[in-house]
Amino acid sequence: QVQLVESGGGLVQAGGSLRLSCAASGRTFSSYSMGWFRQAPGKEREFVAAITWTGGSTYYADSVKGRFTISRDNAKNTVYLQMNSLKPEDTAVYYCAASYRRSYGFYSRGGYDYWGQGTQVTVSS
């Protein structure tokens, strides 16, 4: 069982930055590939970024590539999402998710075993 708690969301102006954190409970965080998804009002939850359990590979949605960076600190059981050059269309609830030793299929919600409760990110124009 893994529990995930997101933090770091808030209100920011367009062009600004935020860093989201996702703290995981449990002894085997290093065995989980981690993903970030987001859901805007009236829209489907969509993939944002993922990092493999080995930390060797990262994946990004085209809409955030070059602006967002996913990273992990296994010593702190935490995954981060650094978000720069934020746009109003980045406004959404951001969720982190965990998938045991997954090495493919990061873009699909169904590939993840555990989800956090989400943190709101609002970007004003």
C-alpha positions in Angstrom: 0.0 0.0 0.0 1.3 3.4 -0.9 -0.2 6.7 0.2 0.5 9.9 -1.8 0.1 13.4 -0.6 0.6 16.3 -3.0 1.6 19.9 -2.0 2.9 23.1 -3.5 -0.1 24.2 -5.5 -1.4 27.7 -5.5 -2.2 30.9 -7.4 0.5 32.3 -9.7 0.6 34.8 -12.5 1.3 33.7 -16.1 5.0 33.3 -16.7 5.6 32.3 -13.1 6.8 29.1 -11.5 5.7 26.6 -9.0 7.1 23.4 -7.7 4.8 20.6 -6.7 5.8 17.8 -4.3 4.3 14.4 -3.8 5.3 12.6 -0.6 4.9 8.9 -0.6 4.5 6.6 2.4 5.8 3.0 2.4 9.2 1.3 2.3 9.4 0.7 -1.5 9.1 4.1 -3.0 12.2 3.4 -5.1 10.3 0.6 -6.8 7.6 2.8 -8.1 7.5 4.7 -11.4 5.8 8.0 -10.7 3.5 10.2 -12.8 1.8 13.5 -12.7 -1.6 14.1 -14.2 -3.9 17.1 -14.2 -7.6 17.7 -14.6 -9.1 21.0 -15.6 -12.9 21.7 -14.9 -15.0 19.9 -17.4 -12.1 18.0 -19.0 -10.6 14.5 -18.7 -7.6 13.8 -16.5 -4.6 14.0 -18.7 -1.0 12.9 -18.5 1.7 15.5 -17.7 4.9 13.8 -16.8 6.4 10.6 -15.6 9.7 9.2 -14.3 10.7 5.6 -14.2 11.3 3.7 -10.9 15.0 3.6 -11.8 15.0 7.4 -12.4 16.7 6.8 -15.7 13.9 8.0 -18.0 11.4 10.8 -18.0 8.4 11.4 -20.2 6.4 14.6 -20.9 3.2 15.7 -22.6 3.9 17.8 -25.6 2.0 20.7 -24.0 4.5 20.9 -21.1 7.8 19.8 -22.7 10.5 22.3 -22.1 8.6 24.0 -19.3 8.1 21.3 -16.7 10.6 19.0 -15.1 9.9 15.8 -13.1 12.4 14.5 -10.7 12.5 12.2 -7.7 14.4 11.9 -4.4 14.2 8.4 -3.2 15.9 9.2 0.1 12.9 11.6 0.8 10.2 9.4 -0.8 9.3 12.4 -2.9 8.6 13.2 -6.5 8.7 16.8 -7.7 7.2 18.7 -10.7 9.0 21.9 -11.4 6.7 24.1 -13.5 8.1 27.1 -15.2 6.7 29.6 -17.7 3.2 28.8 -16.5 0.2 29.6 -18.8 -3.4 30.0 -17.9 -4.2 26.7 -19.7 -2.0 25.0 -17.1 -4.8 25.7 -14.5 -6.0 22.4 -13.1 -5.9 20.0 -10.2 -2.6 18.2 -10.3 -2.4 14.6 -9.2 0.5 12.3 -8.6 0.3 8.6 -9.2 2.5 5.5 -8.5 3.0 2.4 -10.6 5.0 -0.6 -9.3 8.1 -1.1 -11.5 6.3 0.1 -14.6 8.6 0.6 -17.6 6.0 1.4 -20.3 2.5 2.8 -20.6 3.1 5.9 -18.6 0.6 8.1 -20.5 -2.4 6.1 -19.5 -4.3 6.6 -16.2 -5.0 2.9 -16.1 -1.3 2.1 -15.7 -1.1 3.5 -12.2 -1.9 1.7 -8.9 -2.2 4.6 -6.4 -3.3 8.2 -6.6 -3.0 11.2 -4.4 -5.9 13.6 -3.6 -4.6 16.4 -5.8 -3.4 20.0 -5.4 -4.9 23.0 -7.2 -2.8 25.1 -9.5 -4.3 28.3 -10.8 -2.5 30.5 -13.3 -3.9 34.0 -13.8 -3.5 35.9 -17.0 
